[in-house]
């Protein structure tokens, strides 16, 4: 991409089961609590930043947290991280929330979020502000079913049972050993494919919790885990 990259994402209800890494509501510039027409509500985690808790209608705890984006990368080894912490200018209308912010003077990111009943529609645009050309520009959108560490801490108990404390390491261990084996699936555009970082190592003690292993599959359009009751 030379001047800008445009990405449209439809984050359906299955996104509740998505976890990036081992990842209540604070009233910082948010869409109002659950809307009368049954829309999901959004709450920014830090003022004017692109880090949101998403709560579905009729629920008290968030369904998932999403960072828009967490980082962007280009030209193989160039990367900017922590973009969800960059403050920007946000405007709320009756239908959506939109914002724009500049990262390190190099990129301008604009985001439009349209909350529905069981999904949020996200449109993101990345504009290159440098004089150079950026190859293979990518934006990483991170979502998790808990907010750990953080205040206030929470977990989506559709996926993490009450018996697992609000602890980042313990919940990450549960996710790795109990929730995702034989249940984490990726949609590659043609079918759902079972995936796990280390399918031959089910014990979390056998892997470095900060180690990342690139997958052998083509990039997935979505990742999902079925809820514990088998209904979501």
JOBELMO-V321011 format. One record per residue. N is the residue number from 1. RES is the residue in one small letter. PHI is phi in whole degrees, -180 to 180 (* if undefined). Layout:
# JOBELMO-V321011
n=<N | N>
res=<RES | RES>
phi=<PHI | PHI>
This chain:
# JOBELMO-V321011
n=<1 | 2 | 3 | 4 | 5 | 6 | 7 | 8 | 9 | 10 | 11 | 12 | 13 | 14 | 15 | 16 | 17 | 18 | 19 | 20 | 21 | 22 | 23 | 24 | 25 | 26 | 27 | 28 | 29 | 30 | 31 | 32 | 33 | 34 | 35 | 36 | 37 | 38 | 39 | 40 | 41 | 42 | 43 | 44 | 45 | 46 | 47 | 48 | 49 | 50 | 51 | 52 | 53 | 54 | 55 | 56 | 57 | 58 | 59 | 60 | 61 | 62 | 63 | 64 | 65 | 66 | 67 | 68 | 69 | 70 | 71 | 72 | 73 | 74 | 75 | 76 | 77 | 78 | 79 | 80 | 81 | 82 | 83 | 84 | 85 | 86 | 87 | 88 | 89 | 90 | 91 | 92 | 93 | 94 | 95 | 96 | 97 | 98 | 99 | 100 | 101 | 102 | 103 | 104 | 105 | 106 | 107 | 108 | 109 | 110 | 111 | 112 | 113 | 114 | 115 | 116 | 117 | 118 | 119 | 120 | 121 | 122 | 123 | 124 | 125 | 126 | 127 | 128 | 129 | 130 | 131 | 132 | 133 | 134 | 135 | 136 | 137 | 138 | 139 | 140 | 141 | 142 | 143 | 144 | 145 | 146 | 147 | 148 | 149 | 150 | 151 | 152 | 153 | 154 | 155 | 156 | 157 | 158 | 159 | 160 | 161 | 162 | 163 | 164 | 165 | 166 | 167 | 168 | 169 | 170 | 171 | 172 | 173 | 174 | 175 | 176 | 177 | 178 | 179 | 180 | 181 | 182 | 183 | 184 | 185 | 186 | 187 | 188 | 189 | 190 | 191 | 192 | 193 | 194 | 195 | 196 | 197 | 198 | 199 | 200 | 201 | 202 | 203 | 204 | 205 | 206 | 207 | 208 | 209 | 210 | 211 | 212 | 213 | 214 | 215 | 216 | 217 | 218 | 219 | 220 | 221 | 222 | 223 | 224 | 225 | 226 | 227 | 228 | 229 | 230 | 231 | 232>
res=<x | x | x | x | x | x | x | x | x | x | x | x | x | x | x | x | x | x | x | x | x | x | x | x | x | x | x | x | x | x | x | x | x | x | x | x | x | x | x | x | x | x | x | x | x | x | x | x | x | x | x | x | x | x | x | x | x | x | x | x | x | x | x | x | x | x | x | x | x | x | x | x | x | x | x | x | x | x | x | x | x | x | x | x | x | x | x | x | x | x | x | x | x | x | x | x | x | x | x | x | x | x | x | x | x | x | x | x | x | x | x | x | x | x | x | x | x | x | x | x | x | x | x | x | x | x | x | x | x | x | x | x | x | x | x | x | x | x | x | x | x | x | x | x | x | x | x | x | x | x | x | x | x | x | x | x | x | x | x | x | x | x | x | x | x | x | x | x | x | x | x | x | x | x | x | x | x | x | x | x | x | x | x | x | x | x | x | x | x | x | x | x | x | x | x | x | x | x | x | x | x | x | x | x | x | x | x | x | x | x | x | x | x | x | x | x | x | x | x | x | x | x | x | x | x | x | x | x | x | x | x | x>
phi=<* | -92 | -97 | -159 | -117 | -126 | -137 | -115 | -127 | -110 | -92 | -78 | -58 | -61 | -62 | -58 | -93 | -92 | -135 | -108 | 72 | -110 | -52 | * | -92 | -108 | -78 | -104 | 38 | -126 | -63 | -60 | -53 | -38 | -73 | -58 | -85 | 83 | -85 | -65 | -107 | -121 | -134 | -73 | -78 | -133 | -55 | 66 | -106 | -96 | -133 | -127 | -91 | -117 | -115 | -80 | -56 | 82 | -108 | -92 | -98 | -63 | -85 | -163 | -114 | -139 | -109 | -125 | -98 | -87 | -154 | -126 | -136 | -163 | 50 | 70 | -120 | -96 | -157 | -121 | -114 | 67 | -68 | -69 | -95 | -77 | -71 | -144 | -103 | -121 | -129 | -107 | -119 | -70 | -110 | -156 | -121 | -129 | -152 | -146 | -151 | -106 | -110 | 57 | 69 | -106 | -139 | -108 | -115 | -120 | -133 | -124 | -119 | -116 | -79 | -115 | -73 | -123 | -159 | -125 | -97 | -124 | -119 | -129 | -129 | -118 | -112 | -79 | -97 | -83 | -87 | -91 | -104 | -105 | -101 | 54 | -76 | -134 | -118 | -98 | -101 | -100 | -132 | -146 | -99 | -152 | -127 | -141 | -74 | 156 | -127 | -79 | -75 | -155 | -140 | -81 | -76 | -66 | -120 | -117 | -69 | -61 | -71 | -97 | -64 | -76 | -140 | -60 | -68 | -68 | -72 | -64 | -63 | -61 | -62 | -69 | -92 | -113 | -82 | -93 | -60 | 63 | -140 | -80 | -126 | -118 | -94 | -97 | 107 | -124 | -162 | -88 | -119 | -64 | -149 | -160 | -56 | -137 | -62 | -93 | -132 | -87 | -92 | -63 | -68 | -90 | -130 | -76 | -66 | -105 | -87 | -115 | -120 | -66 | -76 | -92 | -80 | -64 | -54 | -90 | -81 | -159 | -127 | -150 | -130 | -68 | -68 | -64 | -88 | 74 | -107 | -123>
